[in-house]
């Protein structure tokens, strides 16, 4: 039983992390800042 609970907790944690990243990309200032940082590498 603990294996199933651990797997479910892992999936829930991954879903929360993906949701947080998705919400961060909805912020236009973050996207522009990341694009500027990537462009500065070239």
Phi, psi and omega in degrees: 000322183292333176295319178292321179294318179296319179295317179297319178296321177297316178296320179295318179295319177296319180295319178295318179296316179296321178295320179296320178294318179299316179294326179295323181287347175284347177277112184296330180295322179295317182296317179294319179296316178296319178297319179295321179293319178293318180296328180292341179287341185258000000 
